[in-house]
Amino acid sequence: MAEVARYTFDEAPGSTVAQDSDTTDGAAQNGTFQNGATTDGNGSGVFDGEDDYVEIPHDPAFDLDSGSIAITFTQDTASTGNNPWGGNAAQTLFSKDSTGLDDGGHLTIYIKSDGSVGVRHQDTDSSHNFEGGNVTLGQPTSVIYSWGPDGSQLIVDGVVVDSGAEPLTLAGNSEPITIGATQAQSGDGQANNLQGFFDGQIEEVAISGEPAGSSSVPCFTKGTLIATPRGEVPIETLRVGDLVCTLDHGPQPIRWIGSLEVYLGRHAAGEDTLRPIRITAGALGHNLPKRDLLISRQHRMLISSKIAARMFESDKVLGAAIKLTALPGIFIDTRQRHVEYFHMMFDRHQVVFAEGAPSESLYTGVEALKAVSATSRAEILTLFPELATRSQAPTPAFPIPPSRRIKALMERHAKNNKPLLQNLG
């Protein structure tokens, strides 16, 4: 089962029906705008944080033993609470819930007062809570929560921020769905006694019958030319033991290399985090990359500039590709329907040359190890058993500032029209 429902809020302002734009399951699970909830006419639902929401009646199609909820939104004011219930409830994005545990399958996704995303998912015995990420007021944020027999995963802006091994389900109750308010204290089968009204815009809510993936692992795409002592070669031709040129340590042997094949439809819940970033030829400066470079969202590129030096006391830092999209010639490539990602690992974190541009190898931080497949993780831990018991993250090749600081760096580069690569010496 793939997509079940998708709400894009493309209706005209004043519409009463929130259309399900996906009918591949043979039917539309439409919702209704309640208490003044509306759209802005440009593809966003508008919520005032007081009493409005969207209600979607229960449908057996939502009784999913595995699946994902993908939400794109912009929050205008911060939540005052940290729990999805009570008079001071946190602002809520999605809720299929009621009082008590009942037969399980209750789910609420909300935003805590510190800007982190929270999830409460209940089975018949207890509540399972997940949290993480950072919602910046006034800035678009994407959240994906997925569940299934193998566990749950919370992804915020393309990064896995929390996960659990418990098998959870959305089946077991007949609650409706509310978008923009919490039902955690509603009666069974009803959307009443609502709290935690959302204040802001919700651009899209997609419900899928398949758990979503994540691109939190830094990856190159098939066909990317990597510099080696024997010349530039496509990454898919490299093998363990092959030498690759690095910025600071000369030719280094590959210790591990892995790949992941991804098929992307025109619209599919959760797939935006798997779409590659395209860095067009010359977009970084110094005529680099030499050809268009396709990489995953969280793959970090080297930034070497006077602006970086002033901000970080280092003229060379690493920043995720998704943060570079604020600059001309760098964007999410939505045209790709099939991507094969490759990641490679050395004895230490390195900067290599992809299409001539300096870019990182696999950095084995906690989140990267979470995001690779179980088989890949086992292979890596066999080669590097110390990673399983380490007390701190490994040393990166260059400083990795927080994403909000990289965002500020990009804003300064854009304002001053300065390339990201000014000095490679």
PyMOL commands that set and color helices and strands:
alter all, ss='L'
color gray80, all
select helices_A, chain A and resi 60-62+235-237+271-274+306-312+321-326+366-371+374-383+385-388+403-416
alter helices_A, ss='H'
color red, helices_A
select strands_A, chain A and resi 3-7+17-18+31-34+38-39+45-48+53-56+67-75+91-96+106-111+117-122+127-132+141-147+152-156+159-164+177-179+199-208+220-221+225-228+231-234+243-246+250-253+256-263+277-279+293-295+300-304+316-320+330-332+338-345+351-354+357-360
alter strands_A, ss='S'
color yellow, strands_A
deselect
rebuild
show_as cartoon
